[in-house]
Amino acid sequence: MLRLGFDDLRQYSDVLRSRRGDAVTVRFVEPRDGEELQNYFRSLSARSRYNRFLGAMSELPQGLLHRFTHVGDDEGFTVIATMEVDGFETIVGEARYALDAGTRRFEFGLSIDDRWQGFGLGSALMKNLQCRAAAFGAERMFGDTLRSNDIMIRLARKSGFAFGNHPDDWKLVRFDKKIDVAQQAIACASWRIAAASRELQAAALAN
């Protein structure tokens, strides 16, 4: 399982591409990003916020904002997708995920800025999350969404997830996928670091 070096989170950053070729950086959020992340959620349409949090919410409560901006708290991790817009680093998407070490299941949720939907950012971020799940040692990954969230359902279906009923809430649908451990073809710093770590461990055991 990947062990993160919290002293240098930048080493886990990835640069993806939108459908039109824009560079999109995916990196772990930092406490200094708190105000920008809050502004990002405020700027989402009411429908997008409702879909992301499965209920009405105008902004992140302070307690939840703290959890979102402190990597590893409650075993949860938040990444933000940023682009340079008018000379400024701008958050255009985010994802929150956690690994259950006992079941090897990787749970996640994500959102994309309404203004940047339709440019392939959701698909690119989803592929990156699959790579991060593999690096963490997950065997399956899953998410929950509202049955009315057509955008997320299309994205999950396009990404190869299977669908089933949520075990506790009829308004939700659960999408689930087995993780392919051979994710080297996907651009993902976490995978490269995890692979290098495993090679070092194997070499140490051999000596």
C-alpha positions as CSV (number, residue, x, y, z in Angstrom):
1,M,0.0,0.0,0.0
2,L,1.3,3.5,-0.8
3,R,2.5,5.5,2.2
4,L,2.4,9.2,1.5
5,G,5.2,11.5,2.3
6,F,3.3,14.4,3.9
7,D,6.4,16.6,4.0
8,D,6.3,17.0,0.2
9,L,2.8,16.5,-1.2
10,R,3.9,18.1,-4.5
11,Q,5.6,14.9,-5.6
12,Y,2.1,13.4,-6.0
13,S,1.0,16.0,-8.5
14,D,0.0,15.1,-12.1
15,V,-0.5,17.1,-15.2
16,L,-3.5,16.0,-17.3
17,R,-4.9,17.4,-20.6
18,S,-8.4,18.6,-21.4
19,R,-10.1,17.6,-24.6
20,R,-8.8,20.7,-26.3
21,G,-5.3,20.4,-24.9
22,D,-5.4,22.6,-21.8
23,A,-2.9,21.6,-19.1
24,V,-4.7,20.6,-15.9
25,T,-2.7,20.0,-12.7
26,V,-4.1,17.6,-10.2
27,R,-2.5,18.0,-6.8
28,F,-3.3,17.4,-3.1
29,V,-5.1,20.3,-1.5
30,E,-3.2,22.3,1.1
31,P,-4.6,24.4,4.0
32,R,-3.6,27.6,2.1
33,D,-6.2,26.6,-0.5
34,G,-9.1,26.8,1.9
35,E,-10.5,30.1,0.7
36,E,-10.2,29.3,-3.0
37,L,-11.8,25.9,-2.4
38,Q,-14.7,27.5,-0.6
39,N,-15.1,30.0,-3.4
40,Y,-15.0,27.1,-5.9
41,F,-17.9,25.4,-4.2
42,R,-19.8,28.7,-3.9
43,S,-19.4,29.2,-7.6
44,L,-21.0,25.9,-8.6
45,S,-24.5,26.0,-9.7
46,A,-27.1,25.0,-7.1
47,R,-27.7,21.8,-9.0
48,S,-24.0,20.8,-9.1
49,R,-23.6,21.4,-5.4
50,Y,-26.7,19.4,-4.7
51,N,-25.4,16.5,-6.9
52,R,-22.0,16.7,-5.2
53,F,-23.2,16.6,-1.6
54,L,-26.4,14.7,-2.2
55,G,-28.4,17.6,-0.7
56,A,-28.8,21.3,-0.5
57,M,-25.6,23.2,0.5
58,S,-24.5,26.7,-0.4
59,E,-20.9,26.3,0.9
60,L,-18.8,23.9,3.0
61,P,-19.4,24.2,6.7
62,Q,-16.1,25.2,8.5
63,G,-15.6,21.7,10.0
64,L,-16.0,20.1,6.6
65,L,-13.8,22.6,5.0
66,H,-11.1,21.8,7.5
67,R,-11.4,18.1,6.7
68,F,-11.2,18.8,3.0
69,T,-8.1,20.9,3.3
70,H,-6.1,18.7,5.6
71,V,-4.8,15.6,3.7
72,G,-5.0,12.4,5.7
73,D,-7.5,13.6,8.3
74,D,-10.1,10.9,9.0
75,E,-8.2,8.8,6.4
76,G,-9.6,11.1,3.7
77,F,-7.7,12.8,0.8
78,T,-8.7,15.7,-1.3
79,V,-7.2,16.6,-4.7
80,I,-7.9,19.7,-6.7
81,A,-7.7,20.1,-10.5
82,T,-6.3,23.6,-11.4
83,M,-5.7,25.5,-14.6
84,E,-4.0,28.8,-15.3
85,V,-6.8,31.2,-16.2
86,D,-5.9,34.9,-16.9
87,G,-2.6,34.3,-15.2
88,F,-4.0,32.8,-12.0
89,E,-4.1,29.2,-10.7
90,T,-7.8,28.5,-10.7
91,I,-9.6,25.5,-9.3
92,V,-11.8,23.8,-12.0
93,G,-12.5,20.5,-10.3
94,E,-12.0,18.5,-7.1
95,A,-12.2,15.0,-5.8
96,R,-12.3,13.5,-2.3
97,Y,-11.4,9.8,-1.7
98,A,-10.6,7.3,1.1
99,L,-9.4,3.8,1.3
100,D,-10.9,1.2,3.6
101,A,-7.8,-0.8,4.3
102,G,-9.8,-3.8,5.6
103,T,-11.9,-4.3,2.5
104,R,-9.4,-2.7,0.0
105,R,-12.3,-0.6,-1.3
106,F,-11.7,3.0,-2.5
107,E,-14.6,5.4,-2.1
108,F,-14.6,8.7,-4.0
109,G,-16.7,11.7,-5.1
110,L,-15.8,14.5,-7.5
111,S,-17.1,17.6,-9.2
112,I,-16.2,19.8,-12.1
113,D,-16.8,23.6,-12.4
114,D,-20.0,24.1,-14.5
115,R,-18.0,26.4,-16.9
116,W,-15.5,23.6,-17.6
117,Q,-17.9,20.7,-18.1
118,G,-17.9,19.2,-21.5
119,F,-14.1,19.5,-22.0
120,G,-13.2,16.0,-20.8
121,L,-12.0,17.1,-17.4
122,G,-14.3,14.6,-15.6
123,S,-13.0,11.7,-17.7
124,A,-9.3,12.7,-17.2
125,L,-9.8,13.1,-13.4
126,M,-11.6,9.8,-13.2
127,K,-8.7,8.0,-14.9
128,N,-6.3,9.7,-12.5
129,L,-8.4,8.5,-9.5
130,Q,-8.2,5.0,-10.8
131,C,-4.5,5.2,-10.9
132,R,-4.4,6.6,-7.4
133,A,-6.6,3.8,-6.2
134,A,-4.3,1.2,-7.7
135,A,-1.3,2.9,-6.0
136,F,-3.0,2.8,-2.6
137,G,-3.5,-0.9,-3.1
138,A,-7.3,-0.8,-3.6
139,E,-9.0,-3.8,-5.2
140,R,-12.3,-2.0,-6.0
141,M,-13.4,1.6,-6.2
142,F,-17.0,2.9,-5.9
143,G,-19.1,6.0,-5.6
144,D,-22.7,7.0,-4.8
145,T,-24.8,9.5,-6.7
146,L,-28.3,10.6,-7.0
147,R,-30.4,8.7,-9.6
148,S,-31.2,12.1,-11.2
149,N,-27.5,12.9,-11.7
150,D,-27.3,12.1,-15.4
151,I,-23.9,13.7,-15.8
152,M,-22.2,11.6,-13.2
153,I,-24.0,8.4,-14.3
154,R,-22.8,8.9,-17.9
155,L,-19.3,9.6,-16.7
156,A,-19.2,6.4,-14.6
157,R,-20.7,4.3,-17.3
158,K,-18.2,5.6,-19.8
159,S,-15.4,4.8,-17.4
160,G,-16.5,1.2,-17.1
161,F,-18.4,1.1,-13.8
162,A,-21.2,-1.3,-13.0
163,F,-24.3,0.0,-11.4
164,G,-26.4,-1.3,-8.5
165,N,-28.8,-0.1,-5.8
166,H,-27.5,1.8,-2.8
167,P,-27.8,-0.5,0.3
168,D,-29.4,2.2,2.5
169,D,-31.0,4.9,0.3
170,W,-33.3,4.3,-2.6
171,K,-32.6,7.8,-4.0
172,L,-29.0,6.9,-4.7
173,V,-27.3,4.6,-7.1
174,R,-23.9,3.0,-6.5
175,F,-21.3,2.5,-9.2
176,D,-18.5,0.1,-8.6
177,K,-15.4,-1.2,-10.5
178,K,-12.6,-3.7,-10.1
179,I,-9.2,-2.0,-10.1
180,D,-6.8,-3.1,-12.8
181,V,-3.4,-3.3,-11.0
182,A,-1.6,-2.6,-14.3
183,Q,-2.1,1.1,-14.4
184,Q,1.4,2.2,-15.6
185,A,0.0,3.5,-18.9
186,I,-2.0,6.2,-17.0
187,A,-0.1,9.3,-16.1
188,C,0.0,9.2,-12.3
189,A,2.8,10.2,-10.0
190,S,1.3,8.1,-7.2
191,W,1.6,4.9,-9.3
192,R,5.3,5.6,-10.2
193,I,6.1,6.3,-6.6
194,A,4.3,3.2,-5.3
195,A,6.0,1.0,-8.0
196,A,9.4,2.4,-7.1
197,S,8.7,1.8,-3.4
198,R,7.7,-1.8,-4.1
199,E,10.9,-2.3,-6.1
200,L,13.0,-1.0,-3.2
201,Q,11.2,-3.2,-0.7
202,A,11.8,-6.2,-2.9
203,A,15.5,-5.4,-3.3
204,A,15.8,-5.0,0.5
205,L,14.2,-8.4,1.1
206,A,16.4,-10.0,-1.5
207,N,19.6,-8.8,0.3
